[in-house]
Amino acid sequence: MGLALSISGKKITVAAVILDDHARPEDGFDRQAVSVENSFDVKADEDDLAVRLGDVAKSISGRARSIAPDGVVVRRADRPQRPSNQDGPRLRLLAEGAVTAAVHEVVRNTVIRNGKDCGAAFGTVKEKLDEEAQAILSGKYKEATAAALSGLAGNRMTV
């Protein structure tokens, strides 16, 4: 399962993509053997920040419990080119922490990676992984798809 968060004003959105790899472990990673099992998003836009964070964490935790994925990769925000004290980036970091902690309680095989780390786990660079992810689901949930792909490929590389 790949997760990616986005912030728009006060609204937190968690995009989720569940991929399945139908290749045999000895064959290594094969993009053609990957299928999309499910994709969805979870949104929270309450006024109170603690309630917003709690709602999104609780919702994604419940989804993870019912789906029972083998692993979860949370795509962390990349480092901005220029540091910012704006609320959007800070809120995303808070939400990523809340979601990661909630999912980790359900799925122990949970990791958090930025785009560069996702690319490295996939065996390439972030831009190439994002291109691969763009081709799946017509680009919808690109970051979550890239996170899920990095999880599948990363698992293959350790087998």
N, C-alpha and C positions, 0 to 999 in steps of 0.2 A: 504494500500500500504506500503510495506517495502522497504527501500532504504539502500544500503550499498556502501561505496566508497572504491576504492583501487587505489594505486599509483604504477606506474611502470616507473621509470625514470621520464620523464616529462609528461607522459600520465596519465590523470585522467579518471577513469572509474566509472560510477555510475550504479550499478546493481539495477533493480527494479523488484519486484514481487507483483502482485495484487492477493489477495486471497479473496474468498467469503465464507461466513458462511451460510449454508442453514438450520441450526438447529433453532428450536423455542427458543426465548429468555428464556423462563422458563425452558428449558432443560439444560441450562448451556453449557459450551464449549464441543464440540464433534469433535475430529480430523477427524472422518469419514464423517462428514457433511461439511468439508472444501474442496473447489475446487480451482485449479489454474485458474484464469481468463486470466492472461497475464503475461509475463515476457520479459524483454528486458534490454539492457544496452545502456548507452549514454557515448560517449567518446570525449575527447578533448585533443589535443596535440600540440597546437600552441606554438610558442617560447615565446611570451609575457605572463607572468603569469596572469596579469589582464584580458587579452583577453581569456585565458584558463578558468579562473574562471567564467567570464561573460558568455562565450559560454555554459559551462556545466549547469550553473544556469538557463540560458534562455531556453535551451533545455528541462530540466527536468520540469521547470515551465509550458512550453507549453504542455508537455505530461500530467502533472497533471491536467491542465485545460481541456483537451479533455477527459480524463478518469473520472474525477470528483469523486475521491474516498471519502468514508465517513471519513477516517482518514489516516494519514501518520505517520509512525515511521521511523526515521532516526537512523540507528545503528552507534553510535559514536565509535571511536577507544577506545579500552581498554587501561588502563594505562600500559606502558611498565615496565618490571621488572627492567630495568636499564634506567635512563633518557638518552635521546639522543638529540644532537644538529644537527642531520642530517636533510637534506632538506625533505626527504620523509615523516616523521611524521608531520613536520610543514606544508607541502603542504596539507596533508590529513586533518589536522585541519582547514586550510583555506577553503578547498573545502567543508568540512562538514558544515561550517558556511554559505558559499555562497548558497549551495543547500538548507539547512534548511530555510534560510531567504526567498529564492525564492519560495519554496513550501508553506511556511506559508502564503505568500501573496495570494495564491490561495485556500489553504485548511487550515482553521483556526484550525482544530483539528489535529495539527501537533506537535509531540513530538520528542525529541532526547534522546536516551537511549544508555548506553554502554551495553555490553554483560550481565553483572550481573543484571542490571536493566531490561533488556528484559526477562531474566530468571525469575526474581521475578514477573513481570507482568504476565508471563505465569503460575506462580504458582509452579516453580521449580528452579533449578539452571541453570546457563549458559550452562554447559556441556550437561545436559539432553535436553534442548531446542535445542541446536545445533544438537544433535543426531536426534531429531524429524524432524528438518529442512533438515538434510542430506537425509532423506528418500523421501523427496519431490523433484521433478525435478532431480532425480539421483544425488543430491549433488550440482548441478549447482546453483549458487546464494544462497549458504547456509546462509550467514549472512543476506541478504535481506529477505529471506524466514523466518528466525528466527525473524527478526524485525516485519514482517507482522503477524506472528503467535502471537507474544506478543501483538500486537495491537488488534487482534481479541479476544484473551483470556482476555486481560485487559478490553475491552469493555463489555464482558460478565460478568466479576466480578463486574462491577459497575451497572449492570442492576438490 
